[in-house]
Amino acid sequence: MDKLTPAERRVVDRLVEAWNAFVELPREHNDDVTEFRHGIHRLQEKVMCRPIRRTIGGEA
């Protein structure tokens, strides 16, 4: 993750904070943790793609 900007790193750190806070909540449905994890992963993917786009010079 050395190619992330400081702002991008803050976003990733906040996603980790969101995950940690969510798993501390009481479980209300069996699928909640799995679905939340998938959502977090999707968001992480969006942040992690940014350095790749900068490296290849594309703006999609």
C-alpha positions, 0 to 999 in steps of 0.5 A: 500500500505504499502507492496510496496517497495519505488521503487514500490511506485515511479512507482505508483506515476508516474502512477498517474502523468501520469493520471493527465497529460493525463486528462489535455490534450485537448480531441480528441476522446470520448474513449481516457480517458476511454481507458487510464484509463483502461491502467493505471489500468492494470499497477497499477495491475501489480505493486500491484501484486508484494507484493502479490507474495512476500508474497506467495513466488511465482515467476511466 
